[in-house]
């Protein structure tokens, strides 16, 4: 299984200029590839192959006066930009034909130099390395200081340098996990848990624990509104507006980092303590179109479920998604009597069959656990599909904890 380990970078002013140059060159090659394919489509000619694009847009372009500056950056960065174009078109066509699940994707578009998030990728062919001093050596950029928060478990296969909207730099390493090491890290457990997600309480567990919703966005809303007002008053195109924009981006980044940290800690705790984890498959995209949209997005249910899913796959746990139409809030977890639907303001109810007084969320969590155990007992295919590398798996995310190299 592949995962991403992200660490904060502290490039020098000269290295920032080199990174900006690499971001720009990769963006130009990406846009040239999109333009070449769109021109071929408009004229009815076959799409140029990756080899043809590499020869014309990189090798031959470096010899022209208009694109000679492409030679100032690593060729691997430019080749990976072409790979990104190929992947974008594959996903687009797979979405059009129905092979790719989820919402339909649009055709690849040109990248703008005004995009606030930039990224370049170095594979093993680029000969990047981690120096004995714990710095990340990148070709034609130099040795960049890394804020190591933990030791890399193995030698990474590639590294992606990312600049986010807040102006922070990250190095995202792709590693292959060791199943034996993961099994030793989290031995088997005989516990199972059902999770009912909500807004007042982020999660109610089947054994009665209620985890309050942190509401990171709601708590930071006052500062965000003030920063946004200051941004709106700045003249467009001025340096003061750019400073105000970064201030807003940093405020949003703090909210996102806090939410991500909360999700990681809670999901890891649940996976460590339980062998089977069951959760309701919520229609988050539909719920996000209601009047509770801001609170639902603030909770981040989808990301939390994805974290549970891939961590269960990594550590050999069983993860079950209970159908969203399962009447978990209508059925008595004690006797199984179905009491019918109830409005949201009803938080406690008494079963008409056995007289048991139920907390709505706790009863739902018990039913989710029972449904999950029933699925595993029947031998249904409940294990998730292989998960792609997750950017937010681990890392410092801006917290300085000293230098530690792999």
Secondary structure as GFF3:
##gff-version 3
##sequence-region A 1 406
A	DSSP	beta_strand	2	10	.	.	.	ID=ss1
A	DSSP	alpha_helix	13	43	.	.	.	ID=ss2
A	DSSP	alpha_helix	50	54	.	.	.	ID=ss3
A	DSSP	pi_helix	55	59	.	.	.	ID=ss4
A	DSSP	three_ten_helix	61	63	.	.	.	ID=ss5
A	DSSP	three_ten_helix	68	72	.	.	.	ID=ss6
A	DSSP	alpha_helix	75	97	.	.	.	ID=ss7
A	DSSP	beta_strand	118	123	.	.	.	ID=ss8
A	DSSP	three_ten_helix	124	126	.	.	.	ID=ss9
A	DSSP	beta_strand	129	130	.	.	.	ID=ss10
A	DSSP	beta_strand	135	138	.	.	.	ID=ss11
A	DSSP	beta_strand	142	147	.	.	.	ID=ss12
A	DSSP	beta_strand	158	163	.	.	.	ID=ss13
A	DSSP	beta_strand	169	176	.	.	.	ID=ss14
A	DSSP	alpha_helix	179	185	.	.	.	ID=ss15
A	DSSP	beta_strand	192	197	.	.	.	ID=ss16
A	DSSP	beta_strand	201	205	.	.	.	ID=ss17
A	DSSP	beta_strand	210	212	.	.	.	ID=ss18
A	DSSP	alpha_helix	216	232	.	.	.	ID=ss19
A	DSSP	alpha_helix	239	273	.	.	.	ID=ss20
A	DSSP	beta_strand	276	280	.	.	.	ID=ss21
A	DSSP	alpha_helix	284	287	.	.	.	ID=ss22
A	DSSP	alpha_helix	293	299	.	.	.	ID=ss23
A	DSSP	alpha_helix	301	314	.	.	.	ID=ss24
A	DSSP	beta_strand	318	322	.	.	.	ID=ss25
A	DSSP	beta_strand	348	350	.	.	.	ID=ss26
A	DSSP	beta_strand	357	359	.	.	.	ID=ss27
A	DSSP	alpha_helix	360	377	.	.	.	ID=ss28
A	DSSP	beta_strand	394	395	.	.	.	ID=ss29
###
